Amino acid sequence: MPDAFDLFNEATELAEQGQLDEALVLFQALIRTDNNNATIWNNIGIIQFRQGKYIDAVNAFGQATDIDPQFTNALFNKSLAFVHLKKDTEALRALDKVLKLNPHDKEAQSQLALIVQKMAHACEPLKTDSQSVQSQLRV
């Protein structure tokens, strides 16, 4: 029987290969044995985001940040999921937390500027490339 470390590596490898359903099953098995692991929750959120399950992703990223409030990658990822849910105010709140923890985070600064620009031009929808947004997710 593989240990948690091997299972985590296998799940990560499956996710990288695009086998999201299989990876999610393994990460969920891991979370049942270690519910307070922010990294596993973040990875679950990334998979759910990539599957287009943005509400589930927000919840998973939220679990990660509840466990570790300074986990800036999960906060950043949560902001991206909020953007896809058209919840720009919540996305800004998450980015604000990232920038309070790391004021020099260039990606968070850029994402914040995009959301502010989008909100300022609410009548003109901002076109985003779904692939580029997914590539911004942080492990």
C-alpha positions as CSV (number, residue, x, y, z in Angstrom):
1,M,0.0,0.0,0.0
2,P,1.5,3.4,-1.0
3,D,2.1,5.9,1.7
4,A,0.8,9.5,1.7
5,F,3.9,10.9,0.0
6,D,3.7,8.4,-2.9
7,L,0.0,9.0,-3.2
8,F,0.5,12.7,-3.3
9,N,3.2,12.4,-6.0
10,E,1.0,10.0,-8.1
11,A,-2.0,12.4,-7.8
12,T,0.3,15.4,-8.8
13,E,1.6,13.4,-11.8
14,L,-1.9,12.4,-13.0
15,A,-3.0,16.1,-12.7
16,E,0.0,17.2,-14.8
17,Q,-0.9,14.6,-17.4
18,G,-4.4,16.0,-17.6
19,Q,-6.0,13.0,-15.9
20,L,-8.0,15.2,-13.6
21,D,-10.7,12.8,-12.4
22,E,-8.1,10.2,-11.4
23,A,-6.0,12.8,-9.7
24,L,-9.0,14.3,-7.8
25,V,-9.9,10.8,-6.5
26,L,-6.4,10.4,-5.0
27,F,-6.3,13.9,-3.6
28,Q,-9.7,13.3,-2.0
29,A,-8.4,10.1,-0.5
30,L,-5.5,12.0,1.0
31,I,-7.7,14.7,2.4
32,R,-9.7,12.0,4.2
33,T,-6.6,11.0,6.1
34,D,-5.2,14.5,6.5
35,N,-8.0,17.1,6.5
36,N,-5.7,19.9,7.7
37,N,-3.3,19.9,4.8
38,A,-3.6,23.2,3.0
39,T,-1.5,22.0,0.0
40,I,-3.8,19.1,-0.7
41,W,-6.8,21.4,-0.5
42,N,-5.1,23.8,-2.9
43,N,-4.4,21.0,-5.4
44,I,-8.1,19.9,-5.1
45,G,-9.1,23.4,-5.9
46,I,-6.8,23.6,-8.9
47,I,-8.2,20.4,-10.4
48,Q,-11.8,21.6,-9.8
49,F,-10.9,25.0,-11.4
50,R,-9.5,23.2,-14.4
51,Q,-12.7,21.2,-14.6
52,G,-14.8,24.4,-14.6
53,K,-16.2,23.7,-11.2
54,Y,-15.5,27.2,-9.9
55,I,-17.7,27.1,-6.8
56,D,-16.1,23.9,-5.7
57,A,-12.7,25.4,-6.4
58,V,-13.5,28.5,-4.3
59,N,-14.5,26.2,-1.5
60,A,-11.3,24.1,-1.7
61,F,-9.1,27.2,-1.9
62,G,-11.1,28.5,1.1
63,Q,-10.3,25.3,3.0
64,A,-6.6,25.8,2.3
65,T,-6.7,29.4,3.5
66,D,-8.7,28.5,6.6
67,I,-5.9,26.1,7.5
68,D,-3.1,28.5,6.5
69,P,-4.3,32.1,6.2
70,Q,-0.9,33.1,4.8
71,F,-1.0,30.6,1.9
72,T,-0.8,33.2,-0.9
73,N,-1.0,30.7,-3.7
74,A,-4.4,29.5,-2.5
75,L,-5.6,33.1,-2.0
76,F,-4.5,34.0,-5.5
77,N,-6.1,30.9,-7.0
78,K,-9.3,31.7,-5.1
79,S,-9.3,35.2,-6.8
80,L,-9.1,33.6,-10.2
81,A,-12.0,31.3,-9.4
82,F,-14.0,34.3,-8.2
83,V,-13.3,36.1,-11.5
84,H,-14.8,33.1,-13.4
85,L,-17.9,33.3,-11.2
86,K,-18.1,37.0,-12.0
87,K,-17.6,37.9,-8.3
88,D,-15.0,40.6,-8.8
89,T,-15.4,42.2,-5.4
90,E,-14.6,38.8,-3.7
91,A,-11.7,38.4,-6.2
92,L,-10.4,41.8,-5.1
93,R,-10.6,40.9,-1.4
94,A,-8.6,37.8,-2.0
95,L,-6.0,39.7,-4.0
96,D,-5.9,42.4,-1.3
97,K,-5.0,39.6,1.2
98,V,-2.2,38.4,-1.1
99,L,-0.8,41.8,-1.4
100,K,-0.9,42.5,2.3
101,L,1.2,39.4,2.8
102,N,3.4,40.0,-0.2
103,P,3.2,43.6,-1.5
104,H,5.7,42.8,-4.3
105,D,3.7,40.0,-5.9
106,K,3.6,41.1,-9.5
107,E,1.0,38.5,-10.7
108,A,-1.4,39.6,-7.9
109,Q,-0.8,43.3,-8.8
110,S,-1.5,42.6,-12.5
111,Q,-4.6,40.6,-11.7
112,L,-5.9,43.3,-9.4
113,A,-5.3,45.9,-12.1
114,L,-7.2,43.8,-14.7
115,I,-10.2,43.4,-12.3
116,V,-10.2,47.1,-11.5
117,Q,-10.1,47.9,-15.2
118,K,-12.9,45.5,-15.9
119,M,-15.0,47.0,-13.2
120,A,-14.4,50.5,-14.4
121,H,-15.5,49.4,-17.9
122,A,-18.4,47.3,-16.8
123,C,-20.3,47.9,-20.0
124,E,-17.4,46.5,-22.0
125,P,-16.7,42.9,-21.0
126,L,-13.1,42.1,-20.6
127,K,-12.0,39.2,-22.9
128,T,-9.9,36.6,-21.1
129,D,-8.2,33.7,-22.5
130,S,-9.2,30.7,-20.4
131,Q,-6.0,28.9,-21.1
132,S,-3.8,31.8,-19.9
133,V,-5.9,32.1,-16.7
134,Q,-5.5,28.4,-16.0
135,S,-1.7,28.7,-16.5
136,Q,-1.7,31.4,-13.7
137,L,-2.9,28.9,-11.1
138,R,-0.3,28.4,-8.4
139,V,0.6,25.0,-6.8
